[in-house]
Amino acid sequence: MDMSQLNGKRQEIHVDGLLPALSHYTDAVRFGDLVFVSGLTGLDENAKIVGKDDVVGQTRHIFESLKKILDAIGATYADVVKVTVFLLDVDDRTKINPVRQVFFGDSRPASTLVGVKALAHPDMLVEIEAVVGLRTDA
């Protein structure tokens, strides 16, 4: 992980093994005790879609990518305070909820679901962003 510190409070976070940024953004940004994770998708580190036509497979890949970011910042799924889910078909919510439960366990972040017309790649079915609260008592 490369954390470039800017102005003492803001850190850009780049995590090995994730898809390199497709435009002008970073994997996550830490500001104080919060980490804002950019939208994660079903694209692997080589920009190949994982689980074409499979919202469950794409969601699983997204949460595995989020785990890499959480590991890099010393956090767990219990530290995720908010997720925003963008779905092409909001009826897929019932398909992806069991995947969420596997990764989050008993932790329940605040959550927003947004139905969208399209995502950045034509084979994407879901995109998820997150906000993580870092523990200061450790």
PyMOL CGO cylinders between C-alpha atoms (Angstrom):
from pymol import cmd
from pymol.cgo import CYLINDER

trace = [
    CYLINDER, 0.00, 0.00, 0.00, 1.21, 3.49, -0.85, 0.3, 1, 1, 1, 1, 1, 1,
    CYLINDER, 1.21, 3.49, -0.85, -0.27, 6.20, 1.32, 0.3, 1, 1, 1, 1, 1, 1,
    CYLINDER, -0.27, 6.20, 1.32, 0.81, 9.62, 0.05, 0.3, 1, 1, 1, 1, 1, 1,
    CYLINDER, 0.81, 9.62, 0.05, 0.14, 12.16, 2.76, 0.3, 1, 1, 1, 1, 1, 1,
    CYLINDER, 0.14, 12.16, 2.76, -1.17, 15.54, 1.68, 0.3, 1, 1, 1, 1, 1, 1,
    CYLINDER, -1.17, 15.54, 1.68, -1.47, 18.53, 4.07, 0.3, 1, 1, 1, 1, 1, 1,
    CYLINDER, -1.47, 18.53, 4.07, -1.19, 16.36, 7.20, 0.3, 1, 1, 1, 1, 1, 1,
    CYLINDER, -1.19, 16.36, 7.20, -4.83, 15.22, 7.28, 0.3, 1, 1, 1, 1, 1, 1,
    CYLINDER, -4.83, 15.22, 7.28, -5.64, 13.71, 3.90, 0.3, 1, 1, 1, 1, 1, 1,
    CYLINDER, -5.64, 13.71, 3.90, -4.03, 10.50, 2.66, 0.3, 1, 1, 1, 1, 1, 1,
    CYLINDER, -4.03, 10.50, 2.66, -4.59, 8.86, -0.71, 0.3, 1, 1, 1, 1, 1, 1,
    CYLINDER, -4.59, 8.86, -0.71, -4.60, 5.07, -0.47, 0.3, 1, 1, 1, 1, 1, 1,
    CYLINDER, -4.60, 5.07, -0.47, -3.52, 2.78, -3.30, 0.3, 1, 1, 1, 1, 1, 1,
    CYLINDER, -3.52, 2.78, -3.30, -3.81, -0.98, -2.72, 0.3, 1, 1, 1, 1, 1, 1,
    CYLINDER, -3.81, -0.98, -2.72, -1.86, -3.58, -4.68, 0.3, 1, 1, 1, 1, 1, 1,
    CYLINDER, -1.86, -3.58, -4.68, -3.97, -6.22, -6.40, 0.3, 1, 1, 1, 1, 1, 1,
    CYLINDER, -3.97, -6.22, -6.40, -6.84, -3.92, -7.27, 0.3, 1, 1, 1, 1, 1, 1,
    CYLINDER, -6.84, -3.92, -7.27, -7.78, -2.54, -10.66, 0.3, 1, 1, 1, 1, 1, 1,
    CYLINDER, -7.78, -2.54, -10.66, -5.63, 0.54, -11.36, 0.3, 1, 1, 1, 1, 1, 1,
    CYLINDER, -5.63, 0.54, -11.36, -7.68, 3.74, -11.47, 0.3, 1, 1, 1, 1, 1, 1,
    CYLINDER, -7.68, 3.74, -11.47, -9.45, 4.17, -14.80, 0.3, 1, 1, 1, 1, 1, 1,
    CYLINDER, -9.45, 4.17, -14.80, -9.48, 7.96, -14.43, 0.3, 1, 1, 1, 1, 1, 1,
    CYLINDER, -9.48, 7.96, -14.43, -8.47, 10.63, -11.91, 0.3, 1, 1, 1, 1, 1, 1,
    CYLINDER, -8.47, 10.63, -11.91, -9.24, 8.91, -8.58, 0.3, 1, 1, 1, 1, 1, 1,
    CYLINDER, -9.24, 8.91, -8.58, -7.64, 6.67, -5.96, 0.3, 1, 1, 1, 1, 1, 1,
    CYLINDER, -7.64, 6.67, -5.96, -8.77, 3.45, -4.23, 0.3, 1, 1, 1, 1, 1, 1,
    CYLINDER, -8.77, 3.45, -4.23, -9.60, 5.32, -1.04, 0.3, 1, 1, 1, 1, 1, 1,
    CYLINDER, -9.60, 5.32, -1.04, -8.92, 8.55, 0.81, 0.3, 1, 1, 1, 1, 1, 1,
    CYLINDER, -8.92, 8.55, 0.81, -8.34, 8.83, 4.53, 0.3, 1, 1, 1, 1, 1, 1,
    CYLINDER, -8.34, 8.83, 4.53, -9.37, 12.06, 6.20, 0.3, 1, 1, 1, 1, 1, 1,
    CYLINDER, -9.37, 12.06, 6.20, -8.99, 12.03, 9.95, 0.3, 1, 1, 1, 1, 1, 1,
    CYLINDER, -8.99, 12.03, 9.95, -10.54, 8.83, 11.32, 0.3, 1, 1, 1, 1, 1, 1,
    CYLINDER, -10.54, 8.83, 11.32, -12.64, 8.18, 8.21, 0.3, 1, 1, 1, 1, 1, 1,
    CYLINDER, -12.64, 8.18, 8.21, -11.70, 6.34, 5.03, 0.3, 1, 1, 1, 1, 1, 1,
    CYLINDER, -11.70, 6.34, 5.03, -13.80, 6.91, 1.91, 0.3, 1, 1, 1, 1, 1, 1,
    CYLINDER, -13.80, 6.91, 1.91, -13.57, 3.93, -0.45, 0.3, 1, 1, 1, 1, 1, 1,
    CYLINDER, -13.57, 3.93, -0.45, -14.15, 4.60, -4.15, 0.3, 1, 1, 1, 1, 1, 1,
    CYLINDER, -14.15, 4.60, -4.15, -16.80, 2.62, -5.98, 0.3, 1, 1, 1, 1, 1, 1,
    CYLINDER, -16.80, 2.62, -5.98, -15.72, -1.01, -6.37, 0.3, 1, 1, 1, 1, 1, 1,
    CYLINDER, -15.72, -1.01, -6.37, -16.92, -3.08, -9.31, 0.3, 1, 1, 1, 1, 1, 1,
    CYLINDER, -16.92, -3.08, -9.31, -16.78, -6.51, -10.87, 0.3, 1, 1, 1, 1, 1, 1,
    CYLINDER, -16.78, -6.51, -10.87, -13.62, -5.65, -12.82, 0.3, 1, 1, 1, 1, 1, 1,
    CYLINDER, -13.62, -5.65, -12.82, -10.49, -7.52, -11.76, 0.3, 1, 1, 1, 1, 1, 1,
    CYLINDER, -10.49, -7.52, -11.76, -6.97, -6.05, -11.63, 0.3, 1, 1, 1, 1, 1, 1,
    CYLINDER, -6.97, -6.05, -11.63, -6.64, -6.68, -15.39, 0.3, 1, 1, 1, 1, 1, 1,
    CYLINDER, -6.64, -6.68, -15.39, -9.90, -4.84, -16.21, 0.3, 1, 1, 1, 1, 1, 1,
    CYLINDER, -9.90, -4.84, -16.21, -11.69, -8.11, -17.02, 0.3, 1, 1, 1, 1, 1, 1,
    CYLINDER, -11.69, -8.11, -17.02, -15.24, -8.53, -15.76, 0.3, 1, 1, 1, 1, 1, 1,
    CYLINDER, -15.24, -8.53, -15.76, -15.70, -11.13, -13.04, 0.3, 1, 1, 1, 1, 1, 1,
    CYLINDER, -15.70, -11.13, -13.04, -19.05, -12.86, -13.21, 0.3, 1, 1, 1, 1, 1, 1,
    CYLINDER, -19.05, -12.86, -13.21, -20.46, -11.57, -16.46, 0.3, 1, 1, 1, 1, 1, 1,
    CYLINDER, -20.46, -11.57, -16.46, -24.27, -11.58, -16.17, 0.3, 1, 1, 1, 1, 1, 1,
    CYLINDER, -24.27, -11.58, -16.17, -23.82, -12.69, -12.53, 0.3, 1, 1, 1, 1, 1, 1,
    CYLINDER, -23.82, -12.69, -12.53, -24.66, -10.01, -9.97, 0.3, 1, 1, 1, 1, 1, 1,
    CYLINDER, -24.66, -10.01, -9.97, -23.81, -12.39, -7.11, 0.3, 1, 1, 1, 1, 1, 1,
    CYLINDER, -23.81, -12.39, -7.11, -20.33, -13.13, -8.54, 0.3, 1, 1, 1, 1, 1, 1,
    CYLINDER, -20.33, -13.13, -8.54, -19.67, -9.43, -9.11, 0.3, 1, 1, 1, 1, 1, 1,
    CYLINDER, -19.67, -9.43, -9.11, -20.82, -8.59, -5.59, 0.3, 1, 1, 1, 1, 1, 1,
    CYLINDER, -20.82, -8.59, -5.59, -18.58, -11.29, -4.10, 0.3, 1, 1, 1, 1, 1, 1,
    CYLINDER, -18.58, -11.29, -4.10, -15.62, -9.87, -6.06, 0.3, 1, 1, 1, 1, 1, 1,
    CYLINDER, -15.62, -9.87, -6.06, -16.45, -6.37, -4.81, 0.3, 1, 1, 1, 1, 1, 1,
    CYLINDER, -16.45, -6.37, -4.81, -16.48, -7.46, -1.18, 0.3, 1, 1, 1, 1, 1, 1,
    CYLINDER, -16.48, -7.46, -1.18, -13.21, -9.38, -1.67, 0.3, 1, 1, 1, 1, 1, 1,
    CYLINDER, -13.21, -9.38, -1.67, -11.71, -6.15, -3.08, 0.3, 1, 1, 1, 1, 1, 1,
    CYLINDER, -11.71, -6.15, -3.08, -13.07, -4.19, -0.12, 0.3, 1, 1, 1, 1, 1, 1,
    CYLINDER, -13.07, -4.19, -0.12, -11.40, -6.73, 2.19, 0.3, 1, 1, 1, 1, 1, 1,
    CYLINDER, -11.40, -6.73, 2.19, -8.04, -5.92, 0.55, 0.3, 1, 1, 1, 1, 1, 1,
    CYLINDER, -8.04, -5.92, 0.55, -8.57, -2.24, 1.32, 0.3, 1, 1, 1, 1, 1, 1,
    CYLINDER, -8.57, -2.24, 1.32, -9.70, -2.98, 4.87, 0.3, 1, 1, 1, 1, 1, 1,
    CYLINDER, -9.70, -2.98, 4.87, -6.61, -5.13, 5.43, 0.3, 1, 1, 1, 1, 1, 1,
    CYLINDER, -6.61, -5.13, 5.43, -4.38, -2.37, 4.05, 0.3, 1, 1, 1, 1, 1, 1,
    CYLINDER, -4.38, -2.37, 4.05, -5.76, 0.21, 6.49, 0.3, 1, 1, 1, 1, 1, 1,
    CYLINDER, -5.76, 0.21, 6.49, -5.91, -2.11, 9.49, 0.3, 1, 1, 1, 1, 1, 1,
    CYLINDER, -5.91, -2.11, 9.49, -9.71, -2.31, 9.59, 0.3, 1, 1, 1, 1, 1, 1,
    CYLINDER, -9.71, -2.31, 9.59, -12.38, -5.00, 9.40, 0.3, 1, 1, 1, 1, 1, 1,
    CYLINDER, -12.38, -5.00, 9.40, -15.91, -5.24, 8.09, 0.3, 1, 1, 1, 1, 1, 1,
    CYLINDER, -15.91, -5.24, 8.09, -17.06, -4.24, 11.59, 0.3, 1, 1, 1, 1, 1, 1,
    CYLINDER, -17.06, -4.24, 11.59, -15.45, -0.83, 10.95, 0.3, 1, 1, 1, 1, 1, 1,
    CYLINDER, -15.45, -0.83, 10.95, -17.50, -0.14, 7.81, 0.3, 1, 1, 1, 1, 1, 1,
    CYLINDER, -17.50, -0.14, 7.81, -20.03, 2.51, 8.81, 0.3, 1, 1, 1, 1, 1, 1,
    CYLINDER, -20.03, 2.51, 8.81, -21.76, 3.16, 5.46, 0.3, 1, 1, 1, 1, 1, 1,
    CYLINDER, -21.76, 3.16, 5.46, -22.15, 1.50, 2.08, 0.3, 1, 1, 1, 1, 1, 1,
    CYLINDER, -22.15, 1.50, 2.08, -23.84, 2.77, -1.04, 0.3, 1, 1, 1, 1, 1, 1,
    CYLINDER, -23.84, 2.77, -1.04, -24.93, 0.13, -3.54, 0.3, 1, 1, 1, 1, 1, 1,
    CYLINDER, -24.93, 0.13, -3.54, -25.61, 1.05, -7.17, 0.3, 1, 1, 1, 1, 1, 1,
    CYLINDER, -25.61, 1.05, -7.17, -27.61, -1.63, -9.00, 0.3, 1, 1, 1, 1, 1, 1,
    CYLINDER, -27.61, -1.63, -9.00, -28.81, -1.80, -12.58, 0.3, 1, 1, 1, 1, 1, 1,
    CYLINDER, -28.81, -1.80, -12.58, -31.78, -3.85, -11.37, 0.3, 1, 1, 1, 1, 1, 1,
    CYLINDER, -31.78, -3.85, -11.37, -32.95, -3.05, -7.83, 0.3, 1, 1, 1, 1, 1, 1,
    CYLINDER, -32.95, -3.05, -7.83, -34.70, -6.42, -7.71, 0.3, 1, 1, 1, 1, 1, 1,
    CYLINDER, -34.70, -6.42, -7.71, -31.19, -7.94, -7.53, 0.3, 1, 1, 1, 1, 1, 1,
    CYLINDER, -31.19, -7.94, -7.53, -31.03, -6.67, -3.94, 0.3, 1, 1, 1, 1, 1, 1,
    CYLINDER, -31.03, -6.67, -3.94, -32.45, -9.98, -2.73, 0.3, 1, 1, 1, 1, 1, 1,
    CYLINDER, -32.45, -9.98, -2.73, -29.69, -11.83, -4.60, 0.3, 1, 1, 1, 1, 1, 1,
    CYLINDER, -29.69, -11.83, -4.60, -26.80, -9.81, -3.18, 0.3, 1, 1, 1, 1, 1, 1,
    CYLINDER, -26.80, -9.81, -3.18, -27.99, -9.47, 0.42, 0.3, 1, 1, 1, 1, 1, 1,
    CYLINDER, -27.99, -9.47, 0.42, -26.82, -13.00, 1.36, 0.3, 1, 1, 1, 1, 1, 1,
    CYLINDER, -26.82, -13.00, 1.36, -23.35, -12.14, 0.01, 0.3, 1, 1, 1, 1, 1, 1,
    CYLINDER, -23.35, -12.14, 0.01, -23.29, -8.99, 2.15, 0.3, 1, 1, 1, 1, 1, 1,
    CYLINDER, -23.29, -8.99, 2.15, -24.24, -11.04, 5.21, 0.3, 1, 1, 1, 1, 1, 1,
    CYLINDER, -24.24, -11.04, 5.21, -21.34, -13.45, 4.64, 0.3, 1, 1, 1, 1, 1, 1,
    CYLINDER, -21.34, -13.45, 4.64, -18.80, -10.62, 4.63, 0.3, 1, 1, 1, 1, 1, 1,
    CYLINDER, -18.80, -10.62, 4.63, -20.36, -8.36, 7.29, 0.3, 1, 1, 1, 1, 1, 1,
    CYLINDER, -20.36, -8.36, 7.29, -21.48, -11.07, 9.69, 0.3, 1, 1, 1, 1, 1, 1,
    CYLINDER, -21.48, -11.07, 9.69, -23.30, -9.45, 12.60, 0.3, 1, 1, 1, 1, 1, 1,
    CYLINDER, -23.30, -9.45, 12.60, -22.14, -5.94, 11.65, 0.3, 1, 1, 1, 1, 1, 1,
    CYLINDER, -22.14, -5.94, 11.65, -24.73, -3.78, 9.93, 0.3, 1, 1, 1, 1, 1, 1,
    CYLINDER, -24.73, -3.78, 9.93, -23.49, -0.61, 8.25, 0.3, 1, 1, 1, 1, 1, 1,
    CYLINDER, -23.49, -0.61, 8.25, -25.77, 2.23, 7.28, 0.3, 1, 1, 1, 1, 1, 1,
    CYLINDER, -25.77, 2.23, 7.28, -26.76, 1.56, 3.69, 0.3, 1, 1, 1, 1, 1, 1,
    CYLINDER, -26.76, 1.56, 3.69, -28.25, 3.23, 0.63, 0.3, 1, 1, 1, 1, 1, 1,
    CYLINDER, -28.25, 3.23, 0.63, -29.46, 1.43, -2.49, 0.3, 1, 1, 1, 1, 1, 1,
    CYLINDER, -29.46, 1.43, -2.49, -29.60, 3.36, -5.75, 0.3, 1, 1, 1, 1, 1, 1,
    CYLINDER, -29.60, 3.36, -5.75, -31.08, 2.03, -8.97, 0.3, 1, 1, 1, 1, 1, 1,
    CYLINDER, -31.08, 2.03, -8.97, -29.08, 3.27, -11.96, 0.3, 1, 1, 1, 1, 1, 1,
    CYLINDER, -29.08, 3.27, -11.96, -29.54, 3.17, -15.71, 0.3, 1, 1, 1, 1, 1, 1,
    CYLINDER, -29.54, 3.17, -15.71, -25.89, 2.33, -16.47, 0.3, 1, 1, 1, 1, 1, 1,
    CYLINDER, -25.89, 2.33, -16.47, -22.45, 1.92, -14.89, 0.3, 1, 1, 1, 1, 1, 1,
    CYLINDER, -22.45, 1.92, -14.89, -18.98, 2.71, -16.28, 0.3, 1, 1, 1, 1, 1, 1,
    CYLINDER, -18.98, 2.71, -16.28, -18.59, -0.62, -18.13, 0.3, 1, 1, 1, 1, 1, 1,
    CYLINDER, -18.59, -0.62, -18.13, -21.40, -2.31, -20.09, 0.3, 1, 1, 1, 1, 1, 1,
    CYLINDER, -21.40, -2.31, -20.09, -20.97, -5.65, -18.24, 0.3, 1, 1, 1, 1, 1, 1,
    CYLINDER, -20.97, -5.65, -18.24, -21.15, -4.14, -14.75, 0.3, 1, 1, 1, 1, 1, 1,
    CYLINDER, -21.15, -4.14, -14.75, -24.30, -4.95, -12.81, 0.3, 1, 1, 1, 1, 1, 1,
    CYLINDER, -24.30, -4.95, -12.81, -23.35, -3.49, -9.43, 0.3, 1, 1, 1, 1, 1, 1,
    CYLINDER, -23.35, -3.49, -9.43, -20.97, -0.95, -7.89, 0.3, 1, 1, 1, 1, 1, 1,
    CYLINDER, -20.97, -0.95, -7.89, -20.43, -0.42, -4.16, 0.3, 1, 1, 1, 1, 1, 1,
    CYLINDER, -20.43, -0.42, -4.16, -18.68, 2.38, -2.28, 0.3, 1, 1, 1, 1, 1, 1,
    CYLINDER, -18.68, 2.38, -2.28, -18.00, 2.48, 1.44, 0.3, 1, 1, 1, 1, 1, 1,
    CYLINDER, -18.00, 2.48, 1.44, -17.04, 4.68, 4.37, 0.3, 1, 1, 1, 1, 1, 1,
    CYLINDER, -17.04, 4.68, 4.37, -14.87, 3.16, 7.09, 0.3, 1, 1, 1, 1, 1, 1,
    CYLINDER, -14.87, 3.16, 7.09, -14.36, 4.50, 10.60, 0.3, 1, 1, 1, 1, 1, 1,
    CYLINDER, -14.36, 4.50, 10.60, -10.89, 3.83, 11.97, 0.3, 1, 1, 1, 1, 1, 1,
    CYLINDER, -10.89, 3.83, 11.97, -10.57, 2.93, 15.61, 0.3, 1, 1, 1, 1, 1, 1,
    CYLINDER, -10.57, 2.93, 15.61, -8.61, 5.43, 17.64, 0.3, 1, 1, 1, 1, 1, 1,
    CYLINDER, -8.61, 5.43, 17.64, -8.59, 3.39, 20.85, 0.3, 1, 1, 1, 1, 1, 1,
    CYLINDER, -8.59, 3.39, 20.85, -6.17, 0.75, 19.53, 0.3, 1, 1, 1, 1, 1, 1,
]
cmd.load_cgo(trace, "trace")
